[in-house]
Amino acid sequence: MSVQRVGLVVHEGRAAAVTAAEVVRRWCRHQGVGCCAIDVWSQEEQRRDAREEVEAAGDPDLIVTLGGDGTFLRGARLAAQNDALVLGVDLGTLGFLTEVPAGDVGTALDAVHRGQVGVESRMMLTMRASRPLELPEGMEALLRYGRGPALPPPLVRPECAVAQDWGVALNVTALNDITVEKLARDRQVSLGVYLGGRLLASYSADAVLVATPTGSTAYSFAAGGPVVSPAADALVFTPVAPHMTFNRSVVVAPDEPVALRVLEHSGRAAVSVDGQLRGVLDPGDWIGVYAAPQRLRVARLTPTDFYGRLRERMRLTDAPAAADTVVTPLWPHTTRAPDDLAHLRLPSLAVDAD
């Protein structure tokens, strides 16, 4: 692709990210490409809805994030609004999303501009709710904890029909997860959980969440959920500290929505999108979570080595009983795959010419 305008999302608290941002700006000036800082805020400012952000930035066709996975999630929220490509520059510590080292940002931008990168497609989530979400007065001060200001409640999507049974469509996209969690420390939230339109169970828990395959290594993983390949399409339902025997995650098909209803005897519940509180539900309210029609497009300079990164970032160790065994880091294939295996996705290796 020929880049026309860059939206720059920077972790201002990291000096290396600020330095890398200057490299991006110089590259844009040299190429005659527009560049605009996006999702910029201070502790005193209000943040904006994603649609408002990208319009104010001139609808960039490339979003460059400089930071860790949290910064990448900020960029993904914006890119989903106008199908922009995302390039994640890695300045974090335990990330699965960013890829490009800070020292290679200029080279990476050249490759994107020449169309010499792969484009990885990631599933995202969106939602409907029984009513528009709101944040009670005073919640903003409680949310900061030394961090930036909260995002505003999501806007209603006016292009989507409103029906009593289906609720209102909200301008929400989640790359990792959508979570309903308790507000009071001493009281769990009670929820009826519906998978594909059928009641699975009523849960009393600290939280329940719906994750994408990308988000399976985030909050869902910490709560005991499975690791799912980001190349798969699925929704992962995971309860967090439930007071019941059945505490397993359930993986559902991408066309099977997950609905969460706050039960009448429950306390109020918070709705978080990719870790950002976006609204509060009262007893009787509900949300429906489903695969978003749009997907995130991520620029990749090389094929994603998800399982190698999983082993490295999670510091996986081998079983003591296997410690004296020599195990190669890659499946030892050095010849071309037979025809019946040609469709499989494996790391690229030098192969025989025959």
C-alpha positions in Angstrom: 0.0 0.0 0.0 1.1 3.6 -0.5 0.7 5.3 2.8 -1.3 8.6 2.7 -1.7 9.5 6.3 -0.2 8.2 9.6 -1.9 8.2 12.9 0.6 8.0 15.7 -0.3 6.5 19.1 2.6 6.9 21.6 3.2 5.7 25.2 4.3 9.1 26.4 5.7 7.7 29.6 8.5 5.8 27.8 11.4 7.9 26.5 12.2 5.3 23.9 8.6 5.6 22.5 8.9 9.4 22.3 12.3 9.1 20.5 10.8 6.5 18.1 7.9 8.9 17.4 10.3 11.5 16.1 11.7 8.9 13.7 8.2 8.3 12.4 7.6 12.1 12.0 10.9 12.5 10.1 10.0 9.6 7.8 6.6 11.1 7.1 8.1 14.5 6.2 10.6 12.9 3.9 7.9 10.9 2.1 5.4 13.8 2.0 3.0 11.8 4.1 0.7 13.4 6.6 1.2 12.5 10.2 -1.0 13.3 13.2 -0.7 12.3 16.9 -3.9 10.5 17.9 -5.5 9.5 21.2 -3.5 12.2 23.0 -4.6 13.2 26.5 -3.4 14.4 29.8 -4.8 13.7 33.3 -7.1 16.8 33.1 -8.5 16.1 29.6 -11.4 14.0 28.4 -10.8 11.2 26.0 -13.0 10.8 22.9 -14.9 8.1 21.1 -12.9 6.3 18.5 -15.0 7.7 15.6 -14.4 11.2 16.8 -10.6 10.5 17.2 -10.0 9.2 13.7 -12.1 12.0 12.1 -10.2 14.7 14.0 -6.9 13.0 12.8 -8.0 13.1 9.1 -8.9 9.4 8.8 -5.3 7.9 8.7 -4.8 4.8 6.7 -1.9 3.6 8.8 -1.9 3.6 12.6 1.6 3.3 14.2 1.7 2.3 17.9 4.8 2.9 20.0 4.7 1.1 23.3 3.5 -2.2 24.6 0.3 -4.2 24.1 -1.7 -1.6 25.9 -0.7 1.0 23.4 -1.4 -1.4 20.6 -4.9 -1.9 21.9 -5.4 1.9 21.8 -4.4 1.9 18.2 -6.6 -1.1 17.4 -9.6 0.7 18.8 -9.0 3.5 16.3 -8.0 1.5 13.3 -11.2 -0.5 13.4 -13.2 2.6 12.7 -11.9 3.0 9.1 -10.2 -0.3 8.3 -6.7 1.3 8.8 -3.6 -0.9 8.9 -1.8 -1.2 12.3 2.0 -1.3 12.7 3.0 -2.2 16.3 6.4 -1.1 17.4 7.6 -3.2 20.4 8.6 -1.2 23.5 6.8 -3.3 26.1 7.8 -6.2 28.3 5.3 -9.1 28.0 3.6 -8.5 24.7 2.0 -10.7 22.1 0.7 -8.0 19.8 3.6 -5.7 18.9 6.4 -6.9 16.6 8.8 -4.3 15.2 11.8 -3.4 17.3 12.2 0.4 17.9 15.4 0.5 15.9 13.7 -0.9 12.8 10.8 1.5 12.6 12.1 3.4 9.6 12.7 0.1 7.7 9.3 -1.1 8.6 7.6 2.0 7.4 9.5 1.7 4.1 8.2 -1.9 3.7 4.6 -0.8 4.4 4.9 2.1 2.0 6.1 -0.3 -0.8 3.5 -2.9 0.0 6.2 -5.4 1.1 4.5 -6.6 4.3 2.1 -9.3 5.1 -1.3 -8.4 6.4 -2.6 -10.5 9.3 -6.4 -10.4 9.9 -7.5 -10.6 13.5 -11.1 -11.2 14.8 -12.6 -8.5 16.9 -15.7 -8.3 19.2 -18.6 -5.9 19.3 -21.7 -5.7 21.4 -25.3 -4.7 21.8 -27.0 -3.8 25.1 -30.4 -3.4 26.6 -29.8 0.3 26.8 -27.0 2.8 26.1 -24.1 2.5 28.6 -23.5 5.2 31.2 -20.9 5.9 33.9 -22.4 7.0 37.2 -21.3 10.4 38.4 -18.0 10.2 40.4 -16.8 7.1 38.7 -14.1 8.9 36.7 -12.2 9.9 39.8 -12.2 6.3 41.1 -10.9 4.9 37.8 -7.7 6.9 37.4 -5.3 5.3 39.9 -2.5 7.3 38.4 -3.4 6.4 34.9 -5.0 8.4 32.1 -8.6 9.4 32.0 -11.3 6.9 31.2 -12.9 6.6 27.8 -16.4 7.9 27.5 -19.4 5.6 27.3 -19.7 4.2 23.8 -22.0 5.9 21.3 -25.0 4.2 19.8 -24.5 3.2 16.2 -27.3 5.1 14.4 -27.0 2.9 11.2 -28.1 -0.2 13.1 -31.7 -1.0 13.7 -33.0 -0.9 17.3 -35.4 -3.6 18.4 -36.7 -4.5 21.9 -35.4 -8.0 21.8 -32.0 -7.1 20.3 -31.1 -3.9 22.1 -29.0 -1.0 20.8 -25.9 -1.5 18.8 -22.9 0.3 20.4 -19.8 1.7 18.7 -17.5 -0.8 20.4 -14.7 -3.0 19.1 -12.6 -5.2 21.3 -9.4 -7.0 20.2 -8.9 -8.8 23.5 -12.1 -9.1 25.5 -15.3 -7.7 26.9 -15.8 -8.2 30.6 -18.7 -7.9 33.0 -17.4 -7.6 36.6 -18.4 -6.7 40.1 -18.3 -3.2 41.3 -18.2 -3.8 45.1 -15.3 -5.8 46.5 -17.5 -7.6 49.0 -20.2 -8.6 46.6 -20.0 -10.9 43.5 -22.0 -10.2 40.4 -24.7 -12.7 39.5 -25.2 -13.3 35.8 -27.2 -15.5 33.5 -24.9 -16.6 30.7 -26.4 -17.5 27.3 -24.4 -19.2 24.6 -25.9 -19.3 21.1 -29.3 -18.2 22.6 -29.4 -21.0 25.2 -28.9 -20.6 28.9 -25.6 -22.2 29.9 -25.8 -21.4 33.7 -26.3 -18.6 36.2 -23.0 -17.6 37.6 -22.0 -15.8 40.8 -18.5 -14.7 40.2 -16.0 -11.8 40.4 -16.4 -11.4 36.7 -17.2 -13.2 33.4 -15.5 -12.4 30.2 -15.7 -13.1 26.5 -12.4 -13.1 24.7 -11.1 -13.4 21.1 -8.3 -15.8 20.2 -6.0 -12.8 20.4 -7.3 -12.1 23.9 -7.0 -15.7 25.0 -3.5 -15.0 26.3 -4.6 -11.9 28.3 -7.2 -11.7 31.1 -8.8 -15.0 30.1 -5.5 -16.8 30.4 -4.9 -15.3 33.9 -8.4 -16.7 34.9 -7.5 -20.2 33.7 -8.8 -20.0 30.2 -7.3 -21.9 27.2 -4.7 -20.5 24.8 -6.2 -20.2 21.3 -4.3 -19.6 18.1 -4.9 -16.1 16.8 -5.4 -17.6 13.4 -8.6 -19.2 14.7 -12.0 -17.6 14.8 -13.9 -18.3 18.0 -15.3 -16.7 21.2 -13.9 -17.8 24.5 -16.2 -17.5 27.5 -14.4 -17.6 30.9 -15.7 -17.1 34.4 -13.4 -15.4 36.9 -13.5 -16.9 40.5 -17.1 -18.4 40.2 -18.8 -19.8 43.2 -19.9 -23.0 41.5 -18.4 -26.4 40.5 -18.4 -25.7 36.8 -15.6 -23.2 36.4 -14.4 -24.1 32.9 -14.1 -21.9 29.8 -16.3 -22.6 26.9 -15.1 -22.0 23.3 -17.9 -21.2 20.9 -18.2 -20.7 17.2 -17.8 -17.1 15.7 -21.5 -17.1 14.7 -22.7 -18.0 18.2 -23.2 -14.9 20.3 -22.7 -14.7 24.1 -25.3 -12.9 26.1 -24.8 -11.8 29.8 -27.8 -10.7 31.9 -27.4 -9.1 35.3 -29.8 -11.0 37.6 -32.4 -9.2 39.8 -30.7 -10.0 43.1 -27.2 -9.0 41.8 -25.3 -5.9 42.6 -24.4 -3.5 39.8 -21.9 -4.6 37.3 -19.2 -2.9 35.3 -18.6 -3.4 31.6 -15.0 -3.2 30.4 -13.8 -3.3 26.9 -10.1 -4.3 26.5 -9.5 -3.4 30.1 -11.3 0.0 29.9 -14.4 0.6 31.9 -17.1 1.8 29.5 -20.4 1.6 31.5 -22.3 0.2 34.4 -25.2 -2.2 34.3 -28.1 -2.4 36.8 -30.0 -5.6 37.7 -32.1 -6.6 34.7 -29.8 -5.1 32.1 -27.9 -7.2 29.6 -25.3 -7.2 26.9 -24.8 -9.4 23.8 -21.3 -10.0 22.6 -20.6 -11.3 19.1 -18.0 -11.3 16.4 -17.6 -7.8 14.8 -18.2 -7.5 11.1 -14.9 -5.7 10.7 -11.5 -7.3 11.4 -8.2 -5.7 12.5 -5.5 -5.6 9.8 -2.0 -5.9 11.3 1.2 -5.3 9.3 3.7 -8.1 9.7 7.2 -8.0 8.3 7.6 -11.7 8.9 5.2 -14.5 9.6 3.9 -14.5 13.2 5.7 -17.1 15.4 2.9 -17.3 17.9 4.0 -20.5 19.6 7.6 -19.5 19.8 6.6 -16.3 21.4 4.2 -18.2 23.8 7.1 -20.3 24.9 9.4 -17.3 25.3 7.0 -14.8 26.9 5.4 -17.3 29.3 8.9 -18.7 30.2 7.6 -22.3 29.6 9.9 -25.0 30.9 10.1 -28.6 30.0 9.1 -31.4 32.3 11.9 -32.7 34.5 11.5 -36.2 33.2 12.3 -34.8 29.7 15.2 -32.6 30.8 17.9 -35.0 29.5 16.3 -35.2 26.1 17.5 -33.1 23.2 14.5 -31.5 21.5 14.9 -29.3 18.4 13.2 -25.9 18.5 11.3 -26.6 15.3 9.7 -29.7 13.8 12.6 -31.2 11.9 11.3 -31.0 8.3 13.8 -30.0 5.7 12.0 -31.2 2.5 8.9 -30.0 0.8 5.6 -31.2 2.3 3.8 -34.0 0.5 0.7 -33.0 -1.4 -1.7 -34.1 1.4 0.2 -31.8 3.9 0.7 -28.8 1.6 -2.2 -26.9 3.2 -0.6 -26.9 6.7 0.9 -23.7 8.2 4.4 -24.4 9.4 7.5 -22.2 9.9 9.4 -21.5 6.7 12.6 -23.4 6.3 15.1 -24.0 3.6 13.8 -27.0 1.6 15.2 -29.2 -1.1 14.9 -28.0 -4.7 13.3 -31.2 -5.8 
